[in-house]
Amino acid sequence: MALSSIFGGATPSQQQTVNSTAANSVTDKVKSQIAQELAVANATELVNKVTDNCFEKCLTSPYSNNNEPCVDQCLAKYMRSWNVVSRAYIARIQQASTSGEI
């Protein structure tokens, strides 16, 4: 019996388990952080695209109240399309992860 086990020290195999658990925890945190940053980047890209596309299409003259319905409709269409594409993408990712392709 080693002295370290008498005084509560970890055996090499226990230390490896502790190190592996800590590494998994750090990996999970990094993955979570990356996912959050990607979500923010996607949201920023959506806002930029909506701004570019809808305002370019709808604002042909200096801003007036007549342009608001066009901008509102463009935004609604863009968001519906974004949601359809997002749902399809998420479904495909889930399908791939359940079939073991990822």
N, C-alpha and C positions, 0 to 999 in steps of 0.2 A: 504494500500500500504506500503510495507516494504521500509525502508530507503536504503537498498542495491540496490533496483531496481531504485530508484531515482538517485543515484550516479553511476549507470552503473554496479553495482555488479550483479553477476549471481544468479538467483534463484536456489534452490536445483535441480530442474529438468534440468535447463540449465547447471549447473555444472556437473551433471551426464552425460549429452550428451557430454560435453567437455572432461571429463575423459574417456568416452567410445571411442571417436574419437582418443584420444591420445593413448589409449591402442591398438586400431586397427592399428594405424600407427606403433607402436613399434612391434606388432605381425607381420605385413607385412615385416618390415625390418629384423626381426629375420628369418622369412621364406625365404626371399631372400638370406640372408647370408648363411643359411644352404644349400639352393639349389646351391649356388656358390661353397661352400666347397665340396659338393657331386660331382659336375662336375669336380673339380680339382682332387678329390680322384679317380674318374672313369678314368680320363685321365692318371693319374699316374699308376693305375692298368693296363691299356691298354699297356702303354710303358713297364712296367715290364714284362707282359705276352709275348709281342712280343719279347722282348730281350731274355727272357728265352727260349721260344719255337723255335724261328727262328735260333738263334745262336746255340742252342744245336743241332738242326737238320742239319744245314748247315756247321758249322765250325768243321769239323772232324780233321783238321790238322791246324798248325799255319796259321794265316791269309795270304791269297793270293788273287790275282785278280780273280782267278777261283771261289771263293766262292761268289762273289758279285751277280751274277745272281740268285743264290739260295736264298740269303737273300732278294733280291728285290722281287722275286716271292712270297716268304713266307709272307713278309710284305704286299704285295698287296692282297693276299688271306685273311690274317688276318683282314685287314681293311675292305674288302668287307663283310666278315662275321660279323664283329662288327657293321657295318652300318645296315645290315639286321636285326640283333637282336635288335639294338637300335630303329629302325623304328617300329618294331613289338611291342616292349615294350611301346613306346610312344603312339601308336595307342590304345593299350589295356588300358593304363591309361586314355586316353581321352575318350574312350568308357565308362569306368567305372565312370568317373566323370560326364558325360552327363546323364548316367542312374541313378545317385544318389547313387552308391555303395560306394563311397569314403566318 
